[in-house]
Amino acid sequence: MSGEIDFGGMMHRAMLGLIADVLQGVAENGLPGEHHFFITFDTRDEGVQMADWLRERYPEEMTIVIQHWFENLEVRDDAFTITLNFGNTPEPMVIPFDAIRTFVDPSVEFGLRFETQESDDDDEDGPEEAPEAAAAAEAESPPPEGGAEVVSLDKWRK
């Protein structure tokens, strides 16, 4: 047995397990009430599978909304799969749990944020322009009818 308990790693795995459990419930029963999710993930993660045009548009990070229109939500041990509608084009995606950076359900003011070693290193170099600036500008225009929306989480920060 090692000399220390890895509380950070244990908490990280527990939070990812919570997300998996929530998504499994939605896959089986649909979204209850006003619940909906904003999930931001690292598009550079090797396990992320998404359309090339989406990866070109969001080369580092993307936020998806699971709310009105989604299909084929399946939860696996290491990832979830989902089909979302982008401009009336259904696009299947595979998102590994380890790629998730934030998980927010604004209907109940619940959110999780996963820090990465890379972002910790960036903080030492000083502040840089917010990467979600492009997504924030896009969120101001209405999404295509029945489509997915990319949003900035700054709207819900206090």
ChimeraX attribute file (.defattr): number of C-alpha atoms within 10 A of each C-alpha:
attribute: neighborCount
match mode: 1-to-1
recipient: residues
	/A:1	4
	/A:2	5
	/A:3	5
	/A:4	6
	/A:5	9
	/A:6	9
	/A:7	9
	/A:8	9
	/A:9	10
	/A:10	10
	/A:11	11
	/A:12	15
	/A:13	14
	/A:14	12
	/A:15	17
	/A:16	19
	/A:17	15
	/A:18	12
	/A:19	17
	/A:20	20
	/A:21	13
	/A:22	13
	/A:23	20
	/A:24	17
	/A:25	14
	/A:26	18
	/A:27	16
	/A:28	10
	/A:29	9
	/A:30	14
	/A:31	17
	/A:32	9
	/A:33	7
	/A:34	10
	/A:35	14
	/A:36	18
	/A:37	20
	/A:38	22
	/A:39	22
	/A:40	22
	/A:41	23
	/A:42	20
	/A:43	23
	/A:44	14
	/A:45	15
	/A:46	10
	/A:47	15
	/A:48	20
	/A:49	16
	/A:50	15
	/A:51	10
	/A:52	10
	/A:53	9
	/A:54	13
	/A:55	16
	/A:56	10
	/A:57	10
	/A:58	16
	/A:59	13
	/A:60	13
	/A:61	19
	/A:62	22
	/A:63	25
	/A:64	16
	/A:65	20
	/A:66	23
	/A:67	16
	/A:68	12
	/A:69	13
	/A:70	19
	/A:71	15
	/A:72	13
	/A:73	20
	/A:74	17
	/A:75	23
	/A:76	11
	/A:77	9
	/A:78	13
	/A:79	18
	/A:80	19
	/A:81	18
	/A:82	18
	/A:83	19
	/A:84	26
	/A:85	19
	/A:86	17
	/A:87	14
	/A:88	12
	/A:89	12
	/A:90	16
	/A:91	16
	/A:92	17
	/A:93	17
	/A:94	17
	/A:95	23
	/A:96	22
	/A:97	22
	/A:98	17
	/A:99	19
	/A:100	24
	/A:101	18
	/A:102	18
	/A:103	22
	/A:104	19
	/A:105	17
	/A:106	15
	/A:107	11
	/A:108	10
	/A:109	9
	/A:110	10
	/A:111	14
	/A:112	15
	/A:113	13
	/A:114	14
	/A:115	12
	/A:116	9
	/A:117	7
	/A:118	8
	/A:119	9
	/A:120	10
	/A:121	10
	/A:122	11
	/A:123	10
	/A:124	8
	/A:125	8
	/A:126	7
	/A:127	8
	/A:128	8
	/A:129	6
	/A:130	8
	/A:131	11
	/A:132	17
	/A:133	13
	/A:134	13
	/A:135	18
	/A:136	17
	/A:137	12
	/A:138	15
	/A:139	14
	/A:140	11
	/A:141	9
	/A:142	9
	/A:143	14
	/A:144	12
	/A:145	10
	/A:146	15
	/A:147	19
	/A:148	23
	/A:149	23
	/A:150	23
	/A:151	23
	/A:152	22
	/A:153	18
	/A:154	10
	/A:155	8
	/A:156	10
	/A:157	7
	/A:158	4
